[in-house]
Amino acid sequence: MNRIKEVLEEKGIKQIWLADQLGKSYNMVNSYVQNRRQPSIEDLYKIGKILNTEARELLVNSLK
């Protein structure tokens, strides 16, 4: 599980913009946002860099 959707909403960023920055299709980014698919570690770090946040902040802590 990830928090990409929450971070995008907090920052007011659209999925289509993230897809363009990441070099991925909108459908791929949407599947990350909807937690149907999880990004690779490399892509998670790229997303973090693009969103100016730590990659670990994009992950859900399952111990809560």
N, C-alpha and C positions, 0 to 999 in steps of 0.2 A: 504494500500500500504506500502511496505517496501523497504529498500535499501540494502538488503542482497547481491544481485548480485553486486552492486557497491562496497561494502566493500570487498567482496571476490576478485574482480578484482584488487582493490587498493592494497591488501595485497598479491596478487599472489597465492591465495589459491584455490584449486579445490573443487568442490561440493562433490565429492566422499570422500575426506578427512574429510570435515565437517560432512557428513552423518555418517562416522565411529566414529568420536569424539562424535557426538550427540546421537549415538545409534539408528539412524533412517535409513530407506532405502534411497537409492539414489533418487528414484522416489518421496518420500516425500519431501526431501530437494529441489529437482528440482522444485516441485510445489510451494514451498516457494519462491525460487529464481525468478520464472516466475510470481509471484503474482497471481497464480491460487488459492492458499490457503494461509491463514495467520497462522503463528505459534501461539500456545497458549502463554499466558504471561510467563509461566514457561519456555517454550522452547525458547522464545525470550531472556530471561535473560541468559539461558544456552548458546545460540549462542553468545550473547555479551561477556560472560566470555571466551568462546573458542577463539573468535576473538580478545580478549583483547580490547574491545570497550564498551562504554555505550550502554545499550539496547535502550535508546531513540535515539541514533545516527543511529539505524537501521530502524527508522520510518521516513516516509515522512511527512513533515509539509505541510498540505493541505492548510494552510493560505498564502503560498507564491504566 
